[in-house]
């Protein structure tokens, strides 16, 4: 089995580029996954694992074989120095994986007859994206679309903050125009969460094919979403501010739709 003990190894340096730069991930078509749960969810989500790197002091080869059953996956034993250089967390059980990215095209989505979709437009903070993906997994939302994405989906902070739910959701990325056209063509009503010309979210019917659309806390949704929406919706608030964290807002809307659908 191959061993790497130096963080100056060229391959390790290339992995650090995957951690730090979206350009490197895009050019190589690969990204890093950290932790047992995350790797297991990626495999379950049909992500192709190229390489496993492990620290033998933290994880045994027996445990490794249970996680990665394919003999085609390269396994590399790394030193503590290398692991600490690559790992974001101290509690990831001594294992990392190099995986291939997916195409994330709208045409790749496989929707049921009566889908519930969550659309997020131009959300930049990886923590918010990760939290929304966790909510979508919990509610078994049928698809998630990132419209006009500002952050690379395979950013390690999204992988980490989603707790692996990046791999359990059907996800596509597209422009706002492409997303709206897709929803219209597939006869999916969409409800835009915005302050302007809105009605209370709980007054709408989400039991038919539905997409819930959320935007950034700073600027909200772009005008096209407001103009084209089946209905603009708002979560009424009684305090001094007129907005809440986008991941919280998304969760409220998603679970109202699930309540109406009888879960």
C-alpha positions in Angstrom: 0.0 0.0 0.0 1.2 3.5 -0.9 2.4 5.7 1.9 2.9 9.5 2.0 4.6 11.0 5.0 5.5 14.5 3.9 3.1 17.5 3.5 5.5 18.7 0.8 4.6 15.8 -1.4 3.3 17.1 -4.8 0.1 15.0 -4.6 -0.7 16.4 -1.2 -0.1 19.9 -2.4 -2.6 19.3 -5.2 -5.1 18.1 -2.6 -4.6 21.3 -0.7 -5.5 23.2 -3.9 -8.7 21.3 -4.0 -9.5 22.4 -0.5 -8.7 26.0 -1.1 -9.6 26.8 -4.8 -12.8 26.4 -6.7 -10.7 26.7 -9.9 -8.7 23.6 -9.0 -11.9 21.6 -8.2 -13.4 22.6 -11.5 -10.3 21.9 -13.6 -9.7 18.5 -12.0 -13.4 17.5 -11.6 -12.6 16.3 -8.1 -13.0 17.5 -4.5 -12.2 16.4 -1.0 -14.5 14.7 1.5 -13.6 14.5 5.2 -15.1 12.0 7.7 -16.7 8.6 7.8 -20.3 9.7 7.7 -19.7 12.1 4.9 -17.8 9.5 2.8 -20.5 6.8 3.4 -23.2 9.2 2.3 -21.3 10.2 -0.8 -20.9 6.5 -1.7 -24.7 6.0 -1.0 -25.4 9.0 -3.2 -23.5 7.4 -6.1 -20.4 9.7 -6.0 -17.4 8.0 -7.4 -14.5 7.8 -5.0 -11.1 7.9 -6.5 -8.8 7.7 -3.5 -9.0 7.2 0.2 -6.3 8.7 2.5 -6.2 7.5 6.1 -4.2 7.9 9.3 -3.7 4.4 10.7 -3.5 5.6 14.3 -7.1 6.8 14.0 -8.7 4.2 11.7 -7.9 0.6 11.1 -7.7 -1.2 7.7 -10.6 -3.4 8.8 -12.8 -0.4 9.4 -11.6 1.1 6.1 -12.7 -2.0 4.2 -16.2 -1.7 5.7 -16.5 1.9 4.5 -15.0 1.4 1.0 -15.8 -2.0 -0.4 -14.6 -1.3 -4.0 -11.1 -2.7 -4.7 -10.8 -0.1 -7.5 -10.4 2.7 -5.0 -6.8 3.6 -4.3 -5.9 3.7 -0.6 -3.0 5.8 0.7 -1.6 5.6 4.3 -0.7 9.1 5.4 1.3 10.5 8.4 -0.1 12.6 11.2 1.6 15.7 9.7 -0.1 15.1 6.3 -3.5 14.4 7.9 -3.3 17.6 10.0 -2.4 19.6 6.9 -5.4 18.3 4.9 -8.1 17.9 7.6 -10.4 20.8 8.6 -11.6 19.1 11.8 -9.9 17.1 14.5 -12.9 14.7 14.9 -13.1 13.2 11.4 -11.8 9.7 12.4 -8.6 10.0 10.3 -10.0 9.5 6.9 -10.4 11.7 3.7 -11.5 10.8 0.2 -11.0 12.3 -3.2 -14.3 12.1 -5.1 -15.4 13.0 -8.6 -17.9 15.9 -9.0 -21.2 15.5 -10.7 -22.6 17.5 -13.7 -25.5 19.1 -11.7 -27.5 19.9 -14.8 -31.3 20.6 -14.6 -31.8 17.9 -17.1 -30.3 15.4 -14.7 -33.0 15.9 -12.1 -35.4 12.9 -11.8 -38.6 14.4 -10.4 -41.7 12.5 -9.1 -45.2 13.4 -10.4 -45.9 15.9 -7.7 -42.5 17.4 -6.7 -41.5 19.8 -4.0 -38.4 21.8 -4.9 -36.3 24.3 -3.0 -34.6 27.0 -5.0 -32.0 29.2 -3.5 -30.7 32.2 -5.5 -27.2 33.7 -5.2 -26.7 32.6 -1.6 -23.0 33.0 -0.8 -22.4 31.7 2.8 -21.5 28.0 2.8 -23.0 27.7 6.3 -26.4 28.8 5.1 -26.2 26.5 2.0 -25.2 23.6 4.2 -28.0 24.3 6.7 -30.6 24.4 3.9 -29.4 21.1 2.5 -29.8 19.5 5.9 -33.3 20.8 6.1 -34.1 19.5 2.6 -32.7 16.1 3.5 -34.8 16.1 6.8 -38.0 17.0 4.8 -37.2 14.7 1.9 -37.5 17.6 -0.6 -37.4 16.2 -4.1 -34.8 18.5 -5.5 -32.7 21.5 -4.7 -31.7 24.1 -7.4 -29.0 26.7 -6.9 -29.9 29.6 -9.2 -27.0 32.0 -10.1 -24.8 30.3 -7.5 -22.1 32.5 -6.0 -20.3 29.7 -4.2 -18.9 26.4 -5.6 -21.1 23.6 -4.4 -18.1 21.4 -3.6 -16.6 24.1 -1.3 -15.3 22.1 1.7 -17.3 24.4 4.0 -20.5 23.3 2.3 -19.5 19.6 2.5 -18.8 20.1 6.2 -21.8 22.3 7.2 -24.2 20.1 5.3 -23.1 17.1 7.3 -23.0 15.1 4.1 -26.5 16.2 3.0 -24.8 17.6 -0.1 -24.8 13.9 -1.2 -28.3 12.9 -0.1 -30.2 15.6 -2.1 -30.9 15.8 -5.8 -29.1 19.1 -6.7 -28.8 21.1 -9.8 -27.2 24.5 -10.6 -28.4 26.9 -13.3 -29.0 30.6 -14.0 -32.2 32.2 -12.7 -33.6 32.4 -16.3 -32.8 28.7 -16.9 -34.4 27.7 -13.6 -37.6 29.7 -14.2 -37.9 28.2 -17.7 -37.4 24.8 -16.3 -40.2 25.3 -13.7 -42.6 26.7 -16.3 -41.9 23.9 -18.8 -42.5 21.3 -16.1 -45.7 23.1 -14.9 -44.3 23.7 -11.4 -45.8 26.6 -9.5 -43.2 28.7 -7.7 -43.5 30.9 -4.7 -40.9 33.6 -4.2 -40.1 34.7 -0.6 -39.9 38.4 -0.8 -41.0 41.6 1.0 -42.6 43.2 -2.1 -46.2 42.5 -3.1 -46.4 39.5 -0.9 -49.0 37.5 0.9 -48.6 35.4 4.0 -46.9 32.1 3.2 -49.4 29.9 5.1 -52.3 31.1 2.9 -51.0 29.4 -0.2 -51.6 25.8 -1.5 -48.4 23.8 -1.8 -50.0 20.4 -2.4 -49.5 20.6 -6.2 -46.1 20.7 -8.0 -44.3 23.4 -6.1 -41.0 25.2 -5.9 -40.2 27.5 -2.9 -37.7 30.2 -3.8 -35.4 32.0 -1.3 -32.7 34.6 -1.8 -30.0 36.4 0.2 -30.8 38.2 3.4 -29.0 41.4 2.1 -30.7 41.9 -1.3 -33.4 39.3 -1.5 -34.5 37.7 -4.8 -33.9 39.3 -8.1 -36.7 41.1 -9.9 -37.3 38.2 -12.3 -38.4 35.9 -9.4 -40.8 38.6 -8.1 -42.3 39.3 -11.5 -42.7 35.7 -12.7 -43.8 34.0 -9.4 -47.1 32.2 -9.1 -47.3 34.2 -5.9 -44.8 36.3 -3.8 -44.9 35.1 -0.2 -43.7 36.5 3.1 -43.2 35.1 6.6 -45.0 37.7 8.9 -42.7 39.0 11.7 -43.7 41.0 14.7 -40.3 42.3 15.9 -38.1 45.2 14.8 -36.4 43.6 11.9 -38.0 42.6 8.6 -35.9 39.5 7.7 -34.5 36.4 9.2 -31.7 34.0 8.4 -32.3 32.4 5.0 -31.9 28.9 6.3 -34.5 29.5 9.0 -36.9 31.0 6.5 -36.4 28.1 4.1 -37.1 25.6 6.9 -40.4 27.3 7.8 -41.6 27.3 4.2 -40.5 23.7 3.5 -42.2 22.3 6.6 -45.4 24.2 5.9 -45.5 22.6 2.5 -44.8 19.2 4.0 -47.5 19.8 6.6 -50.0 20.5 3.8 -48.9 17.4 2.0 -49.4 15.3 5.1 -45.7 14.7 5.4 
